[in-house]
Amino acid sequence: MTPNFDKSEQSVGLIPVIVQDHITAKVLMLGYMNEAAYIKTQKEGRVTFYSRSKQRLWTKGESSGNFLEVEDILLDCDEDTLLIKARPLGPTCHKGDDTCFQEENKTNRDLGFLEDVIQSRKEGADENSYTAKLLAKGINKVAQKVGEEAVELVIEAKDDDKDLFLNEAADLMYHYLVLLAAKDHQLSEVVDVLRGRHNKG
């Protein structure tokens, strides 16, 4: 995959780059890259643009710490536009908004918001949180909690208390996501496995 920087804005070697949250699919921002910015982004795993106002390479988050961690880079069919799927480490917009289009970077269609919270706890955002303390106890303890919550859900499934059942289901889902994070995996990987099975059968 090699972008064609000769097919660029006013022939100055810049191509547009759309940045999208890899979990929510929300468009976070639009920027421009030259070849040097593209190479730096690939090498460091953080989105770097060419700033037309500063006339230099500019890594998003270099001042604020709100970096865009690269998950995937896609090239369009004309080879002159990039789509980067990224994990934002904080608000993307310099005005403090989640996105440069004043949208909240969340969706009710998946559990990406919860995965982000768990990941932030894993990275030490709040060492006193329950999640951080559980992860610090190691994989055996996390796996044990998943087993305990599964048993509690099965027990509640035998009764007719809707609230207790849904709460136990939520507890199991939460601890399951913690286990995935402890193993350095994401729910999207599990979904890919399920899709693969569906396509086969």
Salt bridges, closest charged atoms under 4 A:
GLU9 OE2 - ARG52 NH1 3.46
GLU44 OE2 - LYS40 NZ 2.87
GLU62 OE2 - ARG56 NH2 2.94
GLU69 OE2 - ARG46 NE 2.95
GLU71 OE2 - ARG87 NE 3.94
GLU103 OE2 - LYS26 NZ 3.58
GLU104 OE1 - LYS106 NZ 3.75
GLU123 OE2 - ARG87 NH1 3.35
GLU148 OE1 - LYS145 NZ 3.58
GLU149 OE2 - LYS145 NZ 3.62
ASP184 OD1 - LYS122 NZ 2.34
GLU189 OE1 - HIS185 ND1 3.07
ASP192 OD1 - ARG195 NH1 3.99
